[in-house]
């Protein structure tokens, strides 16, 4: 597996002074739009323009199943992955509702659901690597061949969107058991214990949580020490996560704005950043997850999410709810008057 | 001045269990939409329905000038109030841009600008109490008659909007020097020192800030002890603040959803809550202000703002940026499928 095929460069900083000047001469006190100013600067730099635009923003939801679920790490049965994909198709999930209101197109991808979606092939991109990963308590979750294939499929989906004129992609996911994968990726790649990385996961009570801790520690013992991000991803990831990593890296290579959801997708972003640190320049972390593992990742990467509404749902819901805030950042940069335009006096200092 | 003319009752709680049930049986883990669930419940209760709607949400921006500005508490000249009102009229301010994108109607009110807006009377409601307040370092900011008139005008604006079918009002403001009024209201009504309540204010450097502290302490000495919220408002308020207090109280009386902006408008909300504590049931605090005084108010009132983007602009910008989040809360309640609708299995616990 080669890392070098991702040709990701940080955005040129030559435009930064002009962007900052444009921001500072809007009719408002210096810095008074807070995080919106940071976002406007970042997106202007990514797109290398003083008038950035999010074109056809599209949220891709990668779904996959996890062999580890047979160890009882989630209170939900594995079938819920398939059921929720069908809920996405019928428009009834949170991410559908939020995406519709935010003007975000949805693309649903079967990355490895343990159930047949072929009768929905007009509504779901079937890119199934296998019907769920292997149980990582006793095996690699996936082979290196499967990992490579999944990452390539994610990259190809970006290429397809790019060719349609999309310049902004969000990432969401569905996969019962995938908070266990996220915890292991966090533990390995941020160098923290399972206890620090573990997330309660959807609907998990205290007893299930204790059991999850015990199982994940055994998984870590089984696989031993690993440092290579792709090795960790193959051992403990999911197909939806591997496809997301390929998606993120390709989108950064193409200088797209990449919107990262909550804990699960941040663990994919972590893998991508370990492969190419420059990729972080293109990512916006949308929603702070209540999970302790999420904070481990954001501290490790030195990033700050846009909003914190105490949500812990995944699906891409954090991307969809945050999008209007990110649009507001672009809107003020493009549409507000400057002091000069408006004939407003500046501060006397 | 009578407090009893505001007939504000807390919303009936009879619907709460049914609203909570509707929220809990959406296709998502219990509680996983965090603050959005609180907002959906609150708005459902205010409107006494399982299918709430924000009808014609309207942001009213009250503008007024402050006699205290002649003491140099702000680095901006007083004329900026008038200039910014004209900027609002021409659509160039941050609040215009954000309101347009959030689908929020704007109403601009001259509550007491020290400048002539009569040539803009088709775009601004002229409700001028006087051309700015008196200097509160040496006088009451306004007479009790002026206070009463301002509060009545605010209430009448609510009546007019209500009659047009508006059920959701936001409050914004413009007034060079009004962070000094906010600090004094906070200091008096939350029982904290000027040092705890003072806000840097728009574009204020360290030297201006030290001067502002000194002046505000003198203002507090001049007026001595006060506890009655209306007395404090007359002594240290602004016409835009007094009109806002009347607006808030009437809107709560009419069971409207009341969206509160940042620090300045939260100080008006504080006065309203001191007059009628039940009013808080109708208010949503939209944006956390970076000012220390803001946190004093929110702690004192026991409220949590929806978002924190480090903004400190006022105008109603916090309302406009937060509105899509509040709309998302209503959208999930109305539009998401339930477990039963979608055939999704619930957690096993």
Interface residues (C-beta under 8 A of the other chain):
Chain A: X26 X27 X28 X29 X30 X32 X33 X34 X35 X36 X75 X76 X77 X79 X80 X83 X84 X86 X87 X90 X92 X93 X94 X96 X97 X98 X100 X101 X102 X202 X203 X205 X208 X290 X306 X307 X308 X309 X310 X311 X312 X313 X317 X320 X321 X324 X325 X327 X328 X331 X332 X335 X336 X337 X341 X342 X343 X344 X345 X347 X348 X349
Chain B: X26 X27 X28 X29 X30 X32 X33 X34 X35 X36 X75 X76 X77 X79 X80 X83 X84 X86 X87 X90 X92 X93 X94 X96 X97 X98 X100 X101 X102 X202 X203 X205 X208 X290 X306 X307 X308 X309 X310 X311 X312 X313 X317 X320 X321 X324 X325 X327 X328 X331 X332 X335 X336 X337 X341 X342 X343 X344 X345 X347 X348 X349
